[in-house]
């Protein structure tokens, strides 16, 4: 990591700001301020935005471009910027993940998240797109239990119950099958003892450096 973002002081202040911004977004979804409050809040928001104008931060896949490849160190930077797990991304719920062992010794990933009204879809429930996003991120991360990772080819989610808002959600993911270029992972989402959804994802191993080069060519209009 380069620049100020490498310092502990920068990370502490960025984390505090991210948490406050999450709270602001939540307040907009929960409360109904009057017009004067909105005008005052909008002016404060403009001031905040102007204070944040600075040189662009490198994306996680650009951080280690000077060594000519996306290395494993980039993963920690991705965790800051992810829209699902991002510690420094106010859009993220966020989802926290840990590696645990089942009684039979199988290693799995276990995730925890609590989504408020910002993420509401059906009455009192999490939007199905966000449930899918939690699975996509968690099942993708479960590839760390296997060999080299891939990219999502398919993701199938079965919604069994409404996934409730403002409750602790417990998600689990594991590698079901790993055959060469293809990795199949499965996962579940529980609220308490209730299974709210389960999922299966197919990942295909690719050359990430080649993929990044193609995307850069596309952005530059060379594709």
PyMOL commands that set and color helices and strands:
alter all, ss='L'
color gray80, all
select helices_A, chain A and resi 3-6+8-30+35-52+65-67+74-81+117-119+128-145+208-219
alter helices_A, ss='H'
color red, helices_A
select strands_A, chain A and resi 96-101+107-113+151-159+169-179+182-191+194-204
alter strands_A, ss='S'
color yellow, strands_A
deselect
rebuild
show_as cartoon
